[in-house]
Structure formats: C-alpha cells, structure tokens
Amino acid sequence: MMEKNQIFENIMSRTSVRSYTDIPVEREKVEMMLRAGMAAPSACNKQPWHFVVINDREILDQIPQFSPYASMVKQAPLAIVVCGCLDKTLEGTEQEFWIQDCSAATENILLMAHGLGLGGVWTALYPLKERYEGMQQLLHLPKTMIPLNTLIIGYPKNQAEAKDKWKEENVSYNKWMEKIHNTRKKDRKKL
C-alpha cells in the first residue's frame, strides 16, 4: 500500500463543492490560488492564461443567464474565470495547447482552494459559444481572451465526501492490452 502524504491527501480528498456560506474569501487566499494557477506547466512556457476574479455580487448573479450549470454562483462569494489569451499562445495548430495549459492552471487553483479550507467547482464555458461569448460580454473581454471555465469558490456550507475514482481498467503499461481490459470487465459483471 502506498504511503500517503499531504499532497496525495489533498488531491484525494478534493471534491466539487456547490453550496457555500456567505463568508468572503480573504484576499491573501485569492492571491495564493492565483499563484498556484500560474505555477502550472504550459507549452513552451507561454503561460497563455488570464484570470478574472469576480467578487461583485451583481456580476456573480448574472453568470447563470448564459451558464446554466453555474447557478450555485448566486450563493458563492467568489468566482475566478480562467481565460486563454490567444495573444500569448503558440501559432498554428499548436495554438490549441492553451486549453491544456489553462486546464492545468484550473486544477492547481482548485487544489489550492481545497488546501486552504475552501470549496470549489469547475463549470465549463468553452467550447460552448453561447457560454464563453456570454462571459466575454459580461466581463468586457476582448475577442482574443477566451473564457475556458468559471471556478466558483467559497467556504463550504457542508462537508462533501470525495469519491474514490480509482479504476484499474483505465490503466495500461507500455501498450494497450485489450485482452486484459476485456477480461477485467467480464469479471466485474460476474460480481
């Protein structure tokens, strides 16, 4: 059995939180989350991200108008919109690496939030045009600033239990082994 450490515990106990108290998130914690986001790896170190911190109740309350699965933002004290800045990306087909880069930054922010005693949930914007264009309009973003997601963050109202998502059949070593994966599926069905 693998020895657990603090980082592993933080990763394994993080879960999506959708219910928050009305306690504001301290500025120091916001900065720590943003620093964690900016510490993420990025293709050729382009760091094509831009983060918009929203703590204005009037702006927060407008988000569900174009992002229907973000309704919990109406009770949250904070949101961070993770954007890809196309002016800072690689060129050609490689421009699309901004999605991976900003996703890595997103996960860092969520893990840092959890480590700080906060709860958060990732709500997608891109590639759904009505969602990301709605956020562009709400925040007056230029067309070259593409909102990837909205992270809704606050102090959790309830303690949520993380799920163990480990599935051995989702792992291969060195090459795809169809026979082993199919055998595992059949064995599970018998149980």
Backbone as CSV, one residue per row, in Angstrom:
resi,resn,N_x,N_y,N_z,CA_x,CA_y,CA_z,C_x,C_y,C_z
1,MET,0.846,-1.195,0.000,0.000,0.000,0.000,0.882,1.246,0.000
2,MET,0.518,2.198,-0.802,1.271,3.427,-0.934,1.156,4.264,0.345
3,GLU,2.297,4.790,0.806,2.263,5.669,1.972,1.650,7.002,1.563
4,LYS,0.703,7.470,2.329,0.019,8.711,1.987,0.811,9.899,2.515
5,ASN,0.791,10.976,1.750,1.421,12.203,2.202,0.430,13.354,2.051
6,GLN,0.833,14.528,2.455,-0.071,15.678,2.484,-0.597,16.034,1.088
7,ILE,0.259,16.002,0.085,-0.173,16.346,-1.272,-1.174,15.305,-1.778
8,PHE,-0.855,14.043,-1.579,-1.759,12.968,-2.003,-3.109,13.096,-1.301
9,GLU,-3.080,13.352,-0.009,-4.320,13.504,0.756,-5.154,14.672,0.233
10,ASN,-4.503,15.790,-0.099,-5.225,16.950,-0.621,-5.890,16.615,-1.954
11,ILE,-5.160,15.913,-2.811,-5.716,15.530,-4.112,-6.889,14.567,-3.942
12,MET,-6.708,13.556,-3.106,-7.724,12.521,-2.951,-8.966,12.982,-2.192
13,SER,-8.835,14.024,-1.381,-9.994,14.491,-0.608,-10.710,15.673,-1.269
14,ARG,-10.151,16.211,-2.346,-10.817,17.313,-3.047,-12.042,16.793,-3.779
15,THR,-13.109,17.544,-3.705,-14.331,17.193,-4.417,-15.034,18.482,-4.838
16,SER,-15.955,18.389,-5.749,-16.709,19.574,-6.169,-17.656,20.002,-5.067
17,VAL,-17.610,21.289,-4.758,-18.470,21.867,-3.717,-19.416,22.848,-4.397
18,ARG,-20.701,22.721,-4.102,-21.713,23.546,-4.764,-22.587,24.330,-3.794
19,SER,-22.217,24.325,-2.517,-23.005,25.029,-1.501,-22.037,25.761,-0.574
20,TYR,-22.255,27.058,-0.397,-21.280,27.900,0.301,-21.919,28.747,1.393
21,THR,-21.094,29.115,2.366,-21.513,30.104,3.360,-21.361,31.481,2.725
22,ASP,-21.796,32.512,3.428,-21.655,33.865,2.881,-20.363,34.552,3.341
23,ILE,-19.459,33.810,3.941,-18.184,34.372,4.400,-17.327,34.718,3.176
24,PRO,-16.850,35.959,3.072,-15.999,36.321,1.932,-14.656,35.582,1.978
25,VAL,-14.086,35.350,0.817,-12.766,34.720,0.725,-11.719,35.825,0.858
26,GLU,-10.799,35.617,1.788,-9.761,36.609,2.066,-8.872,36.844,0.849
27,ARG,-8.441,38.085,0.694,-7.593,38.489,-0.433,-6.305,37.653,-0.499
28,GLU,-5.731,37.346,0.678,-4.492,36.557,0.711,-4.732,35.164,0.109
29,LYS,-5.894,34.581,0.396,-6.210,33.257,-0.142,-6.455,33.325,-1.647
30,VAL,-7.069,34.403,-2.097,-7.280,34.579,-3.534,-5.920,34.630,-4.228
31,GLU,-4.998,35.405,-3.668,-3.672,35.507,-4.287,-2.945,34.161,-4.276
32,MET,-3.083,33.403,-3.206,-2.445,32.084,-3.159,-3.007,31.169,-4.247
33,MET,-4.312,31.212,-4.464,-4.916,30.397,-5.519,-4.405,30.815,-6.898
34,LEU,-4.303,32.134,-7.110,-3.826,32.627,-8.402,-2.355,32.267,-8.620
35,ARG,-1.556,32.352,-7.566,-0.150,31.956,-7.675,-0.038,30.470,-8.015
36,ALA,-0.893,29.654,-7.393,-0.902,28.217,-7.704,-1.279,27.998,-9.169
37,GLY,-2.266,28.730,-9.646,-2.664,28.617,-11.053,-1.530,28.979,-11.987
38,MET,-0.815,30.046,-11.666,0.274,30.493,-12.522,1.509,29.601,-12.430
39,ALA,1.548,28.705,-11.460,2.663,27.760,-11.334,2.483,26.530,-12.220
40,ALA,1.360,26.446,-12.915,1.071,25.288,-13.768,2.030,25.222,-14.952
41,PRO,2.248,24.026,-15.471,3.063,23.911,-16.691,2.295,24.443,-17.889
42,SER,3.041,24.898,-18.895,2.398,25.333,-20.135,3.340,25.049,-21.305
43,ALA,2.753,24.829,-22.461,3.528,24.509,-23.661,4.510,25.636,-23.961
44,CYS,5.774,25.287,-24.073,6.858,26.249,-24.348,6.868,27.414,-23.356
45,ASN,6.343,27.172,-22.169,6.265,28.185,-21.107,5.577,29.471,-21.573
46,LYS,4.589,29.344,-22.436,3.862,30.517,-22.950,2.950,31.152,-21.899
47,GLN,2.491,30.355,-20.931,1.612,30.866,-19.869,0.466,31.710,-20.456
48,PRO,-0.366,31.102,-21.302,-1.375,31.864,-22.025,-2.641,32.158,-21.220
49,TRP,-2.528,32.176,-19.919,-3.718,32.361,-19.098,-3.899,33.798,-18.645
50,HIS,-5.126,34.092,-18.331,-5.500,35.343,-17.670,-6.648,34.971,-16.742
51,PHE,-6.612,35.485,-15.522,-7.621,35.148,-14.520,-8.421,36.393,-14.173
52,VAL,-9.734,36.271,-14.230,-10.604,37.382,-13.822,-11.264,36.959,-12.511
53,VAL,-10.959,37.700,-11.455,-11.518,37.433,-10.130,-12.801,38.245,-10.007
54,ILE,-13.882,37.565,-9.664,-15.175,38.241,-9.516,-15.656,38.065,-8.076
55,ASN,-15.812,39.191,-7.383,-16.399,39.160,-6.040,-17.521,40.184,-5.909
56,ASP,-17.932,40.752,-7.023,-19.036,41.710,-7.071,-20.335,40.914,-7.233
57,ARG,-21.216,41.045,-6.244,-22.453,40.256,-6.223,-23.279,40.465,-7.491
58,GLU,-23.343,41.670,-8.001,-24.141,41.962,-9.196,-23.620,41.193,-10.414
59,ILE,-22.306,41.096,-10.543,-21.718,40.362,-11.668,-21.891,38.865,-11.469
60,LEU,-21.624,38.372,-10.264,-21.783,36.940,-9.971,-23.189,36.465,-10.314
61,ASP,-24.185,37.254,-9.939,-25.579,36.852,-10.146,-25.994,36.772,-11.617
62,GLN,-25.220,37.381,-12.511,-25.559,37.354,-13.937,-25.020,36.116,-14.663
63,ILE,-24.071,35.440,-14.073,-23.409,34.309,-14.745,-24.380,33.197,-15.174
64,PRO,-25.347,32.792,-14.331,-26.253,31.707,-14.760,-27.133,32.048,-15.965
65,GLN,-27.220,33.313,-16.350,-28.023,33.681,-17.516,-27.510,33.017,-18.794
66,PHE,-26.195,32.788,-18.879,-25.625,32.151,-20.061,-24.874,30.862,-19.720
67,SER,-24.712,30.584,-18.430,-24.020,29.377,-17.975,-24.935,28.643,-16.999
68,PRO,-25.892,27.857,-17.513,-26.956,27.292,-16.690,-26.515,26.355,-15.567
69,TYR,-25.356,25.718,-15.701,-24.905,24.801,-14.646,-24.067,25.508,-13.589
70,ALA,-24.067,26.831,-13.620,-23.327,27.633,-12.651,-24.270,28.352,-11.690
71,SER,-25.469,27.831,-11.498,-26.456,28.523,-10.653,-25.999,28.685,-9.208
72,MET,-25.105,27.800,-8.731,-24.627,27.907,-7.353,-23.805,29.170,-7.118
73,VAL,-23.407,29.850,-8.187,-22.639,31.084,-8.045,-23.462,32.165,-7.332
74,LYS,-24.780,32.022,-7.351,-25.643,33.024,-6.710,-25.506,33.025,-5.192
75,GLN,-24.934,31.962,-4.616,-24.704,31.948,-3.170,-23.220,32.008,-2.829
76,ALA,-22.356,31.962,-3.847,-20.909,31.967,-3.616,-20.381,33.402,-3.519
77,PRO,-19.338,33.589,-2.720,-18.757,34.926,-2.605,-17.705,35.234,-3.669
78,LEU,-17.310,34.221,-4.466,-16.174,34.422,-5.363,-16.265,33.511,-6.578
79,ALA,-15.791,34.020,-7.687,-15.585,33.196,-8.881,-14.278,33.648,-9.527
80,ILE,-13.599,32.696,-10.118,-12.404,33.002,-10.907,-12.658,32.453,-12.299
81,VAL,-12.612,33.334,-13.280,-12.790,32.920,-14.666,-11.400,32.712,-15.250
82,VAL,-11.143,31.492,-15.690,-9.850,31.145,-16.284,-9.975,31.332,-17.791
83,CYS,-9.175,32.241,-18.319,-9.237,32.581,-19.738,-7.940,32.206,-20.437
84,GLY,-8.058,31.886,-21.706,-6.898,31.700,-22.558,-6.707,32.962,-23.373
85,CYS,-5.518,33.533,-23.273,-5.204,34.756,-24.016,-4.539,34.343,-25.323
86,LEU,-5.258,34.442,-26.426,-4.751,33.990,-27.715,-3.553,34.799,-28.194
87,ASP,-3.348,35.978,-27.629,-2.176,36.786,-27.967,-0.895,36.199,-27.371
88,LYS,-1.034,35.258,-26.423,0.137,34.677,-25.762,0.337,33.201,-26.112
89,THR,-0.382,32.692,-27.093,-0.301,31.264,-27.407,0.738,30.988,-28.490
90,LEU,0.998,29.713,-28.708,1.787,29.296,-29.853,0.961,29.556,-31.112
91,GLU,1.564,29.378,-32.264,0.855,29.660,-33.510,0.412,28.389,-34.211
92,GLY,-0.485,28.545,-35.160,-0.970,27.417,-35.959,-1.782,26.453,-35.120
93,THR,-1.694,25.171,-35.469,-2.433,24.135,-34.758,-2.071,24.108,-33.279
94,GLU,-0.831,24.436,-32.975,-0.356,24.403,-31.591,-1.005,25.473,-30.717
95,GLN,-1.711,26.410,-31.329,-2.420,27.424,-30.546,-3.387,26.776,-29.566
96,GLU,-3.955,25.633,-29.966,-4.942,24.948,-29.131,-4.363,24.405,-27.827
97,PHE,-3.037,24.424,-27.670,-2.443,23.998,-26.404,-2.899,24.884,-25.243
98,TRP,-3.431,26.079,-25.539,-3.898,26.955,-24.464,-4.949,26.260,-23.607
99,ILE,-5.728,25.365,-24.218,-6.778,24.659,-23.479,-6.157,23.758,-22.414
100,GLN,-5.125,23.018,-22.796,-4.439,22.166,-21.828,-3.748,23.008,-20.754
101,ASP,-3.090,24.080,-21.182,-2.376,24.938,-20.239,-3.327,25.530,-19.201
102,CYS,-4.450,26.052,-19.669,-5.417,26.664,-18.752,-6.128,25.619,-17.896
103,SER,-6.269,24.409,-18.413,-6.850,23.327,-17.611,-5.910,22.941,-16.471
104,ALA,-4.606,22.913,-16.744,-3.632,22.627,-15.684,-3.682,23.718,-14.617
105,ALA,-3.780,24.968,-15.041,-3.883,26.082,-14.089,-5.164,25.967,-13.266
106,THR,-6.244,25.560,-13.917,-7.531,25.387,-13.240,-7.425,24.365,-12.117
107,GLU,-6.841,23.209,-12.420,-6.720,22.167,-11.398,-5.848,22.638,-10.237
108,ASN,-4.772,23.367,-10.547,-3.934,23.903,-9.469,-4.738,24.822,-8.550
109,ILE,-5.572,25.660,-9.139,-6.392,26.577,-8.340,-7.351,25.799,-7.453
110,LEU,-8.015,24.794,-8.023,-8.963,24.000,-7.240,-8.272,23.254,-6.095
111,LEU,-7.093,22.706,-6.353,-6.357,22.012,-5.292,-5.897,22.976,-4.212
112,MET,-5.460,24.168,-4.614,-5.044,25.165,-3.629,-6.245,25.613,-2.803
113,ALA,-7.381,25.827,-3.449,-8.592,26.224,-2.723,-8.915,25.186,-1.653
114,HIS,-8.886,23.930,-2.038,-9.177,22.852,-1.086,-8.162,22.859,0.059
115,GLY,-6.898,23.037,-0.268,-5.858,23.079,0.746,-6.010,24.243,1.714
116,LEU,-6.706,25.283,1.280,-6.945,26.466,2.119,-8.263,26.389,2.893
117,GLY,-8.941,25.243,2.811,-10.209,25.087,3.519,-11.403,25.622,2.759
118,LEU,-11.217,25.915,1.481,-12.299,26.422,0.641,-12.862,25.272,-0.192
119,GLY,-13.996,25.510,-0.789,-14.580,24.549,-1.710,-14.742,25.216,-3.056
120,GLY,-14.696,24.429,-4.102,-14.843,24.991,-5.438,-15.434,23.992,-6.401
121,VAL,-15.915,24.503,-7.497,-16.442,23.658,-8.565,-16.070,24.295,-9.904
122,TRP,-15.740,23.434,-10.860,-15.346,23.840,-12.210,-16.598,23.817,-13.071
123,THR,-16.975,24.943,-13.646,-18.108,24.986,-14.566,-17.587,25.418,-15.937
124,ALA,-17.895,24.633,-16.939,-17.324,24.828,-18.274,-17.984,25.965,-19.031
125,LEU,-17.182,26.671,-19.794,-17.658,27.697,-20.722,-17.286,27.296,-22.151
126,TYR,-15.998,27.278,-22.437,-15.504,26.878,-23.750,-15.587,25.364,-23.884
127,PRO,-16.012,24.822,-25.001,-16.172,25.390,-26.335,-17.602,25.812,-26.683
128,LEU,-18.488,25.907,-25.699,-19.873,26.276,-25.990,-19.962,27.787,-26.213
129,LYS,-20.179,28.153,-27.457,-20.103,29.553,-27.887,-20.997,30.483,-27.071
130,GLU,-22.246,30.059,-26.813,-23.156,30.943,-26.068,-22.647,31.200,-24.651
131,ARG,-21.937,30.217,-24.081,-21.409,30.391,-22.721,-20.179,31.295,-22.706
132,TYR,-19.174,30.975,-23.532,-17.959,31.785,-23.440,-18.165,33.192,-23.997
133,GLU,-19.018,33.340,-25.018,-19.304,34.691,-25.511,-20.114,35.484,-24.488
134,GLY,-21.005,34.801,-23.755,-21.747,35.469,-22.681,-20.807,36.017,-21.619
135,MET,-19.789,35.220,-21.255,-18.815,35.680,-20.261,-17.954,36.799,-20.832
136,GLN,-17.580,36.701,-22.109,-16.812,37.781,-22.737,-17.578,39.105,-22.646
137,GLN,-18.868,39.051,-22.938,-19.686,40.263,-22.881,-19.825,40.773,-21.456
138,LEU,-20.102,39.880,-20.515,-20.285,40.286,-19.123,-19.038,40.976,-18.571
139,LEU,-17.872,40.446,-18.919,-16.617,40.967,-18.357,-15.908,41.945,-19.293
140,HIS,-16.518,42.262,-20.424,-15.935,43.190,-21.409,-14.565,42.707,-21.883
141,LEU,-14.461,41.420,-22.156,-13.196,40.831,-22.596,-13.021,41.010,-24.102
142,PRO,-11.794,41.191,-24.541,-11.557,41.240,-25.995,-11.778,39.863,-26.609
143,LYS,-11.979,39.807,-27.912,-12.230,38.540,-28.617,-11.051,37.574,-28.509
144,THR,-9.863,38.095,-28.248,-8.686,37.232,-28.123,-8.546,36.636,-26.725
145,MET,-9.459,36.942,-25.827,-9.455,36.408,-24.457,-10.636,35.438,-24.349
146,ILE,-10.356,34.140,-24.376,-11.406,33.123,-24.405,-11.612,32.531,-23.011
147,PRO,-12.773,32.739,-22.398,-13.055,32.143,-21.089,-13.237,30.624,-21.221
148,LEU,-12.356,29.881,-20.567,-12.415,28.421,-20.597,-13.429,27.896,-19.597
149,ASN,-13.401,28.457,-18.381,-14.295,27.980,-17.325,-14.465,29.034,-16.255
150,THR,-15.438,28.779,-15.405,-15.661,29.601,-14.220,-15.480,28.695,-13.014
151,LEU,-14.580,29.079,-12.128,-14.388,28.350,-10.873,-15.182,29.093,-9.814
152,ILE,-16.139,28.412,-9.246,-16.978,29.012,-8.209,-16.402,28.555,-6.876
153,ILE,-16.094,29.522,-6.002,-15.311,29.221,-4.805,-15.907,29.907,-3.578
154,GLY,-15.834,29.217,-2.458,-16.261,29.787,-1.187,-16.021,28.806,-0.066
155,TYR,-16.378,29.216,1.137,-16.294,28.302,2.278,-17.467,27.336,2.204
156,PRO,-17.198,26.044,2.248,-18.276,25.055,2.094,-19.316,25.156,3.208
157,LYS,-20.571,25.076,2.817,-21.663,25.050,3.791,-21.735,23.678,4.449
158,ASN,-21.472,22.630,3.680,-21.499,21.250,4.174,-20.194,20.558,3.797
159,GLN,-19.818,19.553,4.560,-18.649,18.748,4.229,-19.046,17.706,3.203
160,ALA,-18.448,17.770,2.043,-18.725,16.789,0.989,-17.649,15.711,1.016
161,GLU,-18.054,14.491,0.774,-17.121,13.364,0.745,-16.604,13.170,-0.682
162,ALA,-15.310,13.050,-0.796,-14.712,12.776,-2.100,-14.968,11.323,-2.487
163,LYS,-15.089,11.083,-3.775,-15.294,9.720,-4.279,-13.942,9.115,-4.642
164,ASP,-13.803,7.823,-4.411,-12.615,7.121,-4.863,-12.852,6.764,-6.325
165,LYS,-12.122,7.394,-7.211,-12.341,7.214,-8.648,-11.335,6.257,-9.287
166,TRP,-10.562,5.543,-8.467,-9.565,4.616,-8.992,-10.244,3.474,-9.737
167,LYS,-9.821,3.250,-10.985,-10.310,2.131,-11.794,-9.112,1.527,-12.512
168,GLU,-8.749,0.354,-12.080,-7.575,-0.312,-12.635,-7.689,-0.508,-14.148
169,GLU,-8.914,-0.693,-14.653,-9.088,-0.938,-16.084,-8.784,0.302,-16.935
170,ASN,-8.600,1.439,-16.305,-8.246,2.654,-17.032,-6.739,2.848,-17.155
171,VAL,-5.975,1.808,-16.830,-4.515,1.891,-16.849,-3.939,0.790,-17.724
172,SER,-2.993,1.166,-18.569,-2.200,0.203,-19.330,-0.739,0.554,-19.095
173,TYR,0.111,-0.447,-19.155,1.547,-0.228,-19.033,2.204,-0.586,-20.363
174,ASN,2.897,0.354,-20.916,3.705,0.201,-22.123,2.916,0.086,-23.422
175,LYS,1.771,-0.557,-23.421,0.942,-0.629,-24.626,-0.480,-1.038,-24.237
176,TRP,-1.415,-0.849,-25.136,-2.809,-1.223,-24.926,-2.912,-2.745,-24.872
177,MET,-3.578,-3.222,-23.857,-3.740,-4.671,-23.705,-5.219,-4.986,-23.652
178,GLU,-5.823,-5.066,-24.818,-7.272,-5.243,-24.940,-7.773,-6.494,-24.221
179,LYS,-7.060,-7.589,-24.368,-7.495,-8.843,-23.758,-7.610,-8.697,-22.239
180,ILE,-6.641,-8.088,-21.613,-6.674,-7.909,-20.154,-7.822,-6.994,-19.757
181,HIS,-8.016,-5.905,-20.494,-9.100,-4.970,-20.161,-10.466,-5.612,-20.325
182,ASN,-10.659,-6.362,-21.387,-11.945,-7.042,-21.594,-12.188,-8.115,-20.539
183,THR,-11.145,-8.825,-20.133,-11.270,-9.847,-19.091,-11.693,-9.211,-17.774
184,ARG,-11.088,-8.088,-17.444,-11.454,-7.393,-16.194,-12.911,-6.966,-16.208
185,LYS,-13.387,-6.469,-17.350,-14.787,-6.058,-17.459,-15.724,-7.247,-17.244
186,LYS,-15.391,-8.381,-17.856,-16.224,-9.587,-17.729,-16.244,-10.076,-16.278
187,ASP,-15.078,-10.063,-15.616,-15.001,-10.484,-14.218,-15.861,-9.607,-13.317
188,ARG,-15.901,-8.317,-13.606,-16.712,-7.398,-12.790,-18.197,-7.677,-12.960
189,LYS,-18.593,-7.996,-14.190,-20.014,-8.271,-14.466,-20.484,-9.494,-13.709
190,LYS,-19.596,-10.466,-13.499,-19.961,-11.676,-12.752,-20.238,-11.377,-11.289
191,LEU,-19.570,-10.344,-10.760,-19.768,-9.994,-9.361,-21.102,-9.351,-9.204
